[in-house]
């Protein structure tokens, strides 16, 4: 009930503006929470699909004529088999810092990305594995991969995104910062076109061997549940805060002409 002393008083426009603002803020928080629930569902569906794809037997890459029309995302983390000839002279080293390594080598180093020329034409980059910085000179020219026609099986990966802060490659040293087939082709020089839209991670070789393969990480950050809790928590805070604020407001006195009889 209103106080007896509040007779002849009313709330001003600032009161109602703040109230509407707080209610709109609560609606925004609820909307963001619902959106994160949808994103959580999508991410869990993606993780399940990729995990199932990862366990499938290797398949051949699509024919070269179909590369431009192929949905590359359907091959991300898919075991594939490919046959071709290494081009060690066009090897590109991609700088990285390997943290939780599965093999004995870790820390600053490089991914050894060697083009594989396919019998029917075209090129696919092979990520032969990680080498520490101390081995850079050895693998700058390829590091003596198998010669002749070789058959390989590995994990297909989408190219890494090139951001606005990604450094430019060192063309003279053939060193890059991202495993992106299109950009790697530019760094490598003359390759037989087209270049596959995915690259292939090789599995681990003998213990201690370089390059150190088998470093594909099947891990997706999934923080959406935490975001759901955060946004819904903010939404739940609005009503008690608004109620507390309203209780502390005192209506403004009406002019005598506007008061009831």
Phi, psi and omega in degrees: 000148178285151176294149177299328181287351180270358178300139181078015179239159176212161178279139181278179184294330179296322178300310183290325178296316179293320179298314178297320179299315181294320178293322177294322178297318178298318179298321178297314180298318178297316179299318178294323177296316179296319179299319179291329174297318178296317179295323177298316179297316179297317181294318179296324177294319179296314181299317180296319181294317180293319179299319179292320180295322183297331184269359182283157176292156182298144175238159177287148172298149177300157175303151184305322182297340183261357185301316184292334182261357183280138175283100185300330182297333179287348178256353180296126183068021179263129174297131181226159176238143183210149178234137180181192182239127179296147173241077186298331181292346180252017180298138176243134176263130180249118183294141177206173171228104186278118182271273183277077183285148175272338177258185184284342184263136181207181178089197181297140180178208186217149165273133180267105184256105183249129178292145175241118179276126184274149182301325182272007184100165182087167185221143173231136178279136178249121173275098185286345177134189186261142170228143177290166182302328182295342181259011186301311184298324181297320186260000178297331178256016175111330177070032174056065173286177178301141179261163180077192182285125181235148175250127185235153172227135181198197183251121178287139179226142173291151177295146178286147182289146176258112182269173180293340180257007178289124181297154176289149179289157174267099185292325181293319181269353185054054176239131180233181185240350181223147176269078181239112187307320182297315181287324178300323179297323178294319181289321184292328182103222186285111176236156178284115181282157357278167176259132182302143181286354177236160169246170186238123173277126177278153177286175180294144175262204177300150181305129177083354183287150175243143354296154183268100181275188178073025183258016176294128182252120177264081185214126180238124175297132181223086183258010188295327179297320177297322177293323177301312180298319181298307183293320179292327176296317176299317180298321181290336180283335186298310183302311180295324178294318179294319179298316180297318180294316180299319181299334183267354181276144177245124181301149176282149180285134177284149171299150182308323184291337183266358182280149177291162180294000000 
